[in-house]
């Protein structure tokens, strides 16, 4: 159980970067960008192909981010200058990226099992620090020696990377351009009245969003040991599930809190899926069904909870009113009017 949860947490922190990208497009820009399903694979394809060709894995990851940024910008251009519907422009780019990704990889799957990746480099550096043995000894002392992972290096590395991206996102959204981006998502007509170029803001926002998605794809490819042309199917649903779960559980009062909630939602989503797959009657092929069920519950449950709280509040108010009336003489209210 602990091993499954640890693996889910480790992969969830990587998918959290993709969820932050989805948050930028869907929540900040209010743009239903389906490019995500394609740009996730683009990041994986570019990184895997370059790593196999012998390029430094960190440079390959940076170039994968650039490819994702370009894909997002093209979607923005189709919508703003091409005057194509937002949803349709994302679908068109997603379809186009399928063929582009095949061109990049040259085949449908690129294995990385015997290649030096970002994570193998991190593991080799981490092993020299001796932190694994210290942590494992501490956990063994409290009776968790049977559930120790092979290395803690990937987890700590991804926590640093993900929270660095979260910090940069928070800072960016507080800058003048970031505030204009948020205003564009809220009310384009209003922000245009202040002479802001909403077209360029949308293109920039979608570019940054898909750059994060591509980074997540590149890291997942190196983490899993392969890049596949079909690995991005349903990725937008996973991103939305992470955003919705995080917002429902942790709230959205501030940008800092919301981005933290998105990261938490991505981790919780992976853990829930991992636990669900351990149920006897569910199989690996049911993962999409599990994802859809989680999204439905995340959308429906907050509404039921709000209704329950509202009914409870009204019942408490009504009970308080009856108590006040019971304390007034001869069934009269405070103004002296007889209550029948």
N, C-alpha and C positions, 0 to 999 in steps of 0.2 A: 504493500500500500504506500509506504513512504517513498519507495523508489519511483512509483508511478506519479505521485504528487510532485516529487522533485523534478522529474522529467517534464511534467506539464508546466511547472513554474518556469523552468529553463526555456522551453519553447515559447511559453506565453509572454515572457519579457521581450523576446525577439518579435513576435507578432504585434506587440504593443506599439512598435514603431509604425507599422502599417495602420493600426487603429488610429494613431495620432494624425496620419495623413488623411484618413477617411473623415476624421473629426473636422479637419480644416476645410474640406470641400463641402461636406454635408451640413455642418453646423455653422461654421464661420461664414462661408460663401453662400450657403443655401443652394448648392449646386449638386444635383444628383449625378455624380460622376461615375459612370460604369467603366471608365478607362482602367480602374484599379485591377480588374481581372486580367487585363493584358499587361499593364506596366509592372505588376508583381513578377510575372514570368520574364519580362524584359530584363529586369534587374538580375534575376537568377541566370538567365541565358548569357548575358554579357559577362557577368562575373565568372561563371563556369567555363565559358569558352576561352576567356583570357587566362584563367588559371591553368587550364589544360595546355595552353600554348606556351606556358612558362613564365608568364608575367607575375610580378609580385602581387599576392592576393589583396593587399590593402589598396594598391593602386587600381587593381581590377574592380574592387568594390566602389571606389570613388568614380570610376568611369561608368559603372552600372547606375549610380545615382544620377550622373549627368544624362544618361539615356532616358531614365524615368522622368527627369525634369523636361527633356525635349518632348517626350510623349504627352505630358500634361499640357505643355504650352501649345502643342498642335491642336489638342482638344479645345483649348481656350480660343484659339484663332478660328476654328471651325464655327464656334458658337458666336463669337463677337463680330468678326469680320465676314464670316460666311453666312451669318444670320440663320444658322441651323439650330433647331430646338436643343436645349441643354441635354436632355435625356438621349436624344438621337445622336448628337455629336459624340457622346461618350460611347454609345453602342458601336458607331462606325469606327471609332479609333480602336476599340477593343477587338473588333473583327479584323481590322487591318494589322494589329499587333500580332495576331495569331500567325499570320504568314511571315511577318517580319521576324518573329522569334524563331520560327523554323529556319529561316535564312541564316540567322545569327548562329544557331547551334549546328546547322547542317544536317541534323537528324532530330528525332523526337525526344531523345534522352542523352544527356551528357553525364557520365559517372565521374565522381571526384574522390573515390575511395582511396586511391593511392597517391593523391596529389597533396601538396602542401597548401593548406588553406589558412585563412585568418585564425581559425580556432586551433589548428594544430600548432601554429606559431605561438599563440597565447598559452596553450598547454605546456609547451616546451619551456617557455619563460617562467610560467607559474610553478612548474615542478622544481625549479632551481631555488625558489624562495622558501620552500619548506613549510608553507602554510597548511597544505593538505594534511600533513602528519599531525600538526598541532590541533587542527579542527577535529580530525578523526579520533585522536586520543581523548579529546574533551567529550565528544559524543559517545565514545565507548564507555567512558566513566559513568555516564548517566543511563547506560543500558541500551543505547541505539547503535551498537557496533555492527549489528546484522544488516543495517539499512544504509550503509555509507556509500555515496557515489564514488565513481572512479576519480573524479577531480572536481574541485570547486571553482577552478579557474574560469571556465566558460560563464558560469552564473555571475560571478563577480564582475567579469569583463563586460557582460551584457547589461548588468545593472548600471554600471558607470556610463556606458554608451547611451542607453535609453534615457537615463535621467539627464544626461548632458543635452540630448536632443529636446527633451521636455523643457529644460531651463532655457535653451535658445529659442524655442517656440514661444514660451511665456514672454521673454524679452522682446522678441520680434513683434508680437501682437500688442505690445505697449508702445512701440515706436509710432511715429507719424504715419508711416506706410501701413503698419499693422492696424492702427485705428481706422484708417481709411478703408482697409480691407474688410474689417468688421462692419463698418458702416455700409459698405457696398452690399454685403449680405443682408443687412437689415432693411435698407431703403436706397436703392440705386438712384432714384430721382432726386432724393434729398442730397446725397453726396455729390451728384452732378452739379447741383446749384452752387456748390463751393468750388467749382472748376476742377474737380478731380476727374481723371481719365479712368472711368470704370472698366473700359475694355482692357487696358493694360493691367489693372488691378486683378481682374478675373484671370487673365492669362498667367500672371505672376503667382496667384494663389493656387491655381491648378498645377502649375509647374512644381511648386514647393510640395504640394500634397503628393503628387505622383513620384517625386524624388524620394520622399520618405517611404512610400510603398515599394519602390524599386530597391531601396536600401534593405528593407525587411526581406524582400525576395532574394537578394544576393546573399544575405546572412543565413537565411533558411536553407538555401542550396548548399552552402558550405557546411552548415550544421548537420543537414541530413545526408550529405555525400552525393548529391545528384541534382541536376536541373532537368525538369520534364516540361514539355509543352503544355500539358494539361494540369499542372500544379496550381494554376491560378483560378480554376473554375470554382465559383462560389465564394471567392475571397472577399467580395464586397459585402456579402451577408455576414461573414465572420467579423469584418471590420465594424459593421453596423451593430451586430450583437454585442461586441466589446464596448462600443460607445453607449448603447442603450443600457446595458447591465451596469456599467460604471456610473452613469448619471443617476440611475434609479437607486443604487445602493449608497453612493457617496455624495450626491448633490452637485449643484452647478452654480453656486453663489458667486464664485470668482473664476477667472481664467486659470489661475494656478491650481485651484481645487479641481476644476473640470478636467484639465489635462492629467492630473494625478488620478482622477476617477477613471479616465479612459485606460490608463495603464493597468489599474486594478481590475477593470472590467475584462481586459484581454487575458490577464492571468487567471481570473476566476472562470472565464469561459473555457480555457484549456483544461483546467482542473475538472470542471463539470463534465466536459466531453470524455475525459479520461476515465472518470468514475462511471459514467453511463456505459461506456464500452466494456466495463467489467461485469455488467449485468449479463446473466446467462443467455437470455433470449435475444440479446442484441449482438450484431456482428459489425465488422469493420465497414461493410458496405452500407450500414445504416447511419453513417456519420452525417450525411446531408440531412436526413430526417431528424436526427438529434439536433443539428444546428437550427433547422426551421422551428422545431419545438421550443428550443431555448429562446429564440427571437420572439416567437408568439407569446410565451410566458412573460418575457421581459417587457413587452409592449402592453399586455393586458393586465398583469398583476398590479402595477402602480395605479391604474385607474380604479380597480376594485378596492385597493387600499385607501385611496383618496375618498371614494364613496363611503367606505366603512367609517373612516375618521369623521366625515361630514355628518353621517347619521348619528354617530356617537356624540358629536358636539351638540347637535340639535337636541338629542335626548337629554343630555346633561343640562342644557339651557332650559328645556321644558320642565325638568325635575326641580331645578332651582326656582323657576317661576311658581310652580305649585307649592313649594315650600314657603315662599314669600307670602302667597295668598293665604296659606294655612295659619300664618302668624298674625295676620291682620284681624281685628275684631269683627264678628258677625259676617265674615265672608266678604269684607270690603277691601278694595285695593287702597293704595296709598292716597289717592285723590278723594276717597270716600264714596266711590261708586260701588253699589252692591253687585257682587259677582254671582251670576246665576249658574 
